[in-house]
Amino acid sequence: MNKWAIILKEWVAAHSGLLLSDQQMNSGVQEIRRLMDSLNLSETDYLNALRAGDDKVIKSTIDILTVQESYFFRDSPLFSCLKNELLPQLVNEKRKNQTLSLRIWSAGCARGEEIYSIAILLNELLPDINRWTIELAATDISYSALEKGRSGVFNESRLRATEDKLREKYFIKRDSLYYLNDEIKNRVSFSYFNLRKPVKLFKSFDLIFCRNVFIYFSKSHVENILQFFYEHLVDEGILFLGPADLVTHCQHHFSVQMTQGVYRLKKMTQVKEQPKKAELNAAKIEKEAPSYKASPQESTNSLQLIQELLTNTNYKEALNKIDNLFLKGETALLYRCQAQALIALGDINAAQVSLEKSIRIDPLDAMSHFLLGVVEVDQKENKNALISFQKALYIKPLFPEAAYHLGLLHLQMKQKEQGIKWLNQALRFASTQDDDELIFYTNEPKTHLINAIQASISYYRGQHEE
């Protein structure tokens, strides 16, 4: 990225709290330049307009750079859990207490596919829904996404996971578009809300959904947002996060459960006095790690040399080269390379520190999340390792090593069905790699990984059948 794009990225982080990757910035810059041309603004004029608080420029910029891709009933494990377990339990409790009311909030709602899906589930679940007071709130920082959500008009790709009977019951098709019926549409209230600068709400929610949003925020912002959600949940209310939302702090406010890929935090009415070890580690890292700053461009030759040293197992020499490069500036890649060398030398604690620093600088580095999972397995922090591997797979969906290690971890935890499923996924992912592509972490041909996966599947499937 050039200097102008770096300044823009810093403005986005300061304004919204979003930590966008270089790839996200690069994909949005062309559209932003088209916006600048339409407004007849130079690079300098554009940045000045942002700093001066120009409402039109700010709204357009946020709309361009924020991710809005979603669809109805996305993530089948989540909606299976809601349909078959959580919503029926919640409804039964409400009936017993004779309080026929529900409040649900979708934070970072994009165009509202998630909250509308929940509205449809409730309509299916409650034959007496007209007796209930139901408040469904949907918030986002993108005005464009909010307007599209309010319209209730979607193309067919947004309904690709919707059952035919629900599609026919709740949508009207006109030409190539689907129009949500007014009964469902009118149950949802859309409004602007910036999670970086949350304004106190004078209400509490039974359920809050904020899935795969934390990945774009710094650790300090995540902690503040978690506290805000805690304060706005009813007692024993539930916060749903996504597999990509690694949380190792504030857990003394919640009981944490991860089942079948559904990540939920239940509000505890009595906060524990002592923070967990993971929180102490996170606080230590937050204190010790330098704040993010734009680093000088790393020398391609130096990085190639470091990679060669790691490949040739010259780990101590690699660490010396990395230390020299740190004098010029700290980057996520350098910390990740440092961690690889430290893991090979058996210094697991130091490797964990390096990986957490790497992720702090670049939360979207799938390799660092994967390596952190490997380290956490070694440290017997299995729950954290599950999240790290899942986060790596969210960022890089066809990541064979992450799927393989996730499968092995499930098997280690006596979850054979899940374990074998992920081993099969790993085999499929590895088979899509080019024949001459080396596998990350081991630097071996893909055939070595495929053989290892097949051997594991054969062994554990045999155990499973006994």
Residue, then its C-alpha position, 0 to 999 in steps of 0.5 A: m500500500n502507498k502512504w495515502a492508503i496507509i493514512l486512510k487505513e489509520w483513519v478507518a481504525a480511529h473512526s470505527g475501530l476496524l482493523l482492516s487487512d492490506q488485502q481488504m484495503n487494496s480491494g476497496v481503494q479502487e472503488i474509493r478512487r471512483l468516489m473521489d472522481s465523482l466528488n472531484l476530490s484529490e487524495t489530500d482533499y479526500l483525507n481532509a474531508l474525512r478529518a473534517g467530518d464530511d458526512k457524505v464522504i464518511k458514510s460512503t467510505i464506511d460503506i465501501l470498506t465494510v464487509q456486507e456479504s451474508y445470507f439467510f440461515r447462514d451457519s447451519p449449526l447455529f440455526s439448528c441450535l436455535k431451532n431445536e434447543l435454545l429458542p424452545q428453552l427460552v420460550n418455555e421459561k418465558r411462558k412459565n414466568q408469564t413474561l411473553s416478551l423477547r429482546i434480541w439484538s444483531a450487532g454488525c447486522a449487514r443487510g439483516e439476513e441473520i436477524y430476519s432468519i431469527a424472526i422467521l424461526l420465531n414465527e415458526l415456533l410461536p403459534d401465539i406470536n401476536r400475544w408476545t412483545i418481540e423486539l428485534a434490533a439490527t445495528d451496523i455502521s454502514y448506512s447503505a447496508l441498513e437501507k438495504g436491510r430495511s427494504g427487505v429485498f434480496n437476490e437469490s444468492r442470499l436465500r441459497a440456504t433457505e428451505d423451499k417451504l420457508r422461501e415460499k411462505y415468507f418471500i414473494k418473487r418478482d423477476s429475479l428478486y425476492y421480497l420479504n413479507d411485511e409481517i417479518k420485515n416490520r418486526v425488525s428495527f434497523s439503526y446505526f450503531n458504532l461498536r467502537k463508540p457504544v452509547k448506553l442503551f436503556k434496555s437489556f437483551d435476552l440474546i445478542f448476536c455479534r458473530n465474526v465481528f471481533i476479528y476486525f477490532s483490537k484487543s482493547h476494543v474487544e474487551n470494551i465491547l464485551q463489557f458493554f454486551y455484558e451490561h446489556l444482557v439480562d441475567e443468564g442472557i447469551l452472547f453469540l460469537g463466531p468461530a473467528d472471534l478469539v476471546t481470551h479475556c473477560q471470560h470471568h463475566f461469562s461461562v463459555q461454551m463451544t459445541q458443534g461450532v456454535y460459540r456462546l457466552k452466557k452471562m454469569t450473575q456473580v462475577k468471579e473474583q480471580p481472573k483466569k490464567a489466560e486473562l493474566n497472560a493477555a494482560k501481560i501481552e497487552k502491556e509488553a507488546p508495542s502498539y501498532k505502528a506502520s513499519p518500513q518495507e521489509s527487505t525481500n532478500s532478508l525475508q527470503l533468507i529468514q525463510e531459507l534458514l527456517t527451512n534448513t533448520n538454522y533456527k538460531e541464525a534465523l532468530n539473530k536475523i529477525d532481531n536485526l530486522f526488528l530494529k527497523g520496525e515490528t511486523a506480524l510476519l517477523y513475529r510469526c517467523q520468530a515463533q516458528a524458530l522458537i517452537a522448533l527450539g522448544d521455547i513454547n512460552a516465548a513462541q506463544v508471546s510472539l504469536e500473540k504479538s503477531i496477531r495483535i498487529d495483523p488479526l487476519d493472519a491465518m498462519s499465526h492463528f494456526l501456529l498459536g493453536v499448535v502451541e496451545v495444544d502443547q500447553k494443554e489449552n484445548k479450548n483455546a486451541l479449538i478456537s485458534f484452529q477455527k479462526a485460522l479456517y475462517i480466515k483461510p477456508l481451505f487450510p489443510e493443516a488447520a483442518y488436520h490439527l483441528g481433527l486430531l484435537h477433537l479426537q484427542m478430546k474423545q469427540k470422534e465424529q467431529g474429529i473424523k469429519w475434520l480429517n476428511q475435510a483436511l484430506r479434501f483441502a490438501s487434495t486441492q493444493d497444487d502438486d508442487e506446493l509445499i505444505f506450510y509449517t512442515n515445508e513438505p510436499k502435499t503427498h506427505l500430509i495426505n499420507a498422514i491424514q489417510a493414516s489417521i483416518s484409517y486408524y481412528r475409524g478403525q477404533h470408532e468401529e470397534 
